[in-house]
């Protein structure tokens, strides 16, 4: 009908959860922590002894399929496949400012449970690698791996904004 549907956990001072479906398999909005979960209300991870609250989390229990999160696009245009976008600015949403050399634009962490908590096995970082300006965003990619007997990833490969590849080890 063109109107909005507004769901609120409470009209009282104490906020709570809004669940579509159940609290273990549904879509859950946690108003207290401003977090969205799919599949479970537990949206924190402890990695190397540090607990992180996730703003969006997907929990899959005992699934036999390979996909946890899938992006798919139907397109007859060769350059239009699925895209995962990482974006970053300094400042605020109302007043964005340019990023600076050394700023992380994005990170992908590959994490496994080690019997006590979760540990980072490998990561890929995209880091501003020079002075950005209008039409100019110099960025490097760092590939880090964790050696046996450790839970701290170290730099293994760097692709600089100059396209120079450096192996570390």
N, C-alpha and C positions, 0 to 999 in steps of 0.2 A: 504494500500500500504506500510505499515511499517513505514510511516512518522508520525510526531507529528502534532497535531492540536493545535495551539496557539491562544488564544483569549486574547486581551488586550483592556481595556476600552478606551484607547487613546494613541496616540504616542506623545502627548504633555506632558508638565510638570504636568498638573492637572489630577489626576486619578479619576475614577468614578466607576460605576456599570456595571457588565456584567450580563445580564439576559437571561436565556433560558426559554421561555414562557413569562408570564407577571410579573410585579413587585409585584403583590398581590397573585399570585398562582404558580409562577415558581421557578426555581432554580436560586439564585442570589449570585454572588460573589462581595463583596464590597472591591475593591482594596485599598481604603483609609484606612480602619480599619482592613484589612486582616481577613474578616469574611465571612462565608458561611451561607446562609439562605435558607430554603425551605419553601415556602408559603407566605413570607412577607419580606420586607426589614427592618422591625423594629426588631433589634436584641440586644436590651438592656432591662433590667428589673430593676425596683426600688424596693428594698427589705429593709424594715425598714428604709426608707429614704436615702439609699445608692444606687446609680445607677451602675449597673454592665454591661459591654459589653460582650456579648457571642461570642465566636469564631465560634461555630456552633449552629444554632438554627433551630427548626422546629415549624412552626406556623400552627395550625389547627383551622379553623373558622367554628363553627356551625356543626361539624360533629356528626352524630348519632351513629357512631361506637365507641367501647371502646378503640381501639388501637391508640395511638399517634405515637409511635415508636415501631416497632416489630422486633425481631430477630427470625429467624426460620432456622432449619437445618434438612435435611433428612439424616439419618444415621442408619445403622444397628448395630453400635457399642454402647453398653449400656452407656459407659462413655462419649460419644460425643454428648452432647446437645448443645444448644445455650450458648454462653459465652459473658459476658460483662466484659472487662478487664480494670482495673485501674492500671497504672504503674507510678512509680516515681523514679527519681534519683536526686542527687545533681549534681552540676557542670553544664556542658553544653552538648549539643548533641555530640559535638566533643570530650569532655573530661568528661565522666560520672564519678561520685564519689558515694561512698556508702551513703545511707541515715543514719540518726542518730535517737537515741531514742527521741521520742516526735514528729517526723515528721509525717504528715498526708499522708497516701498512697492514700486515697480516701474518698469522702463524697457523700452521697445521701441526698439531701434536698427535703422535701415535703412542697410545698409553695402554699398559697391561697391568693386571693385578699380580703382585709379587708374593702373595700370601699374607701380607700385613696391610698394605695399602696399594694405591696405584702408583706406578713409576713410568716416567717417560722413556720410551724405547728409541724414538727418533722424532725429529721435527724439521720442518721447512719454514724458514723465515723470509719475508720480503721486507727489506729495510731501505729507506731512502739513503742514497749513496752519492750525495752531492747537494748542491743548492738548487731547490726547485723554484720555478717561476712560471709565469703564464706560458702554457704549451710545453712545459719542460718538467719531467718527473724522473730524474735519474734514480734507479733502484737496482739493488743487488739481490740475489737469492743465496741464502746460506742453507746448506744441508747438514744437519747434525745427527750423529748416531751415538748410542750408549754402548760402551764396551762391556764385556763380561765382567761381573763383579762390581758393577757400579749402577747407579740410577741417575747419573748426571750426563746428559748428552754433550758431546764435544764436536767442534767444527770438523767436518770431513771434506767438504767441497764448497767452494764459493764461486759464483758466477757474478763478476762485478758489472756495474753499469757500462763499463768500457768493453764488455764481452770477453774479458780475460778470465780464464778458468784456472783456479788455483786449488790443488789438492793439499789437504792438511792431514798430518798423521804422524 
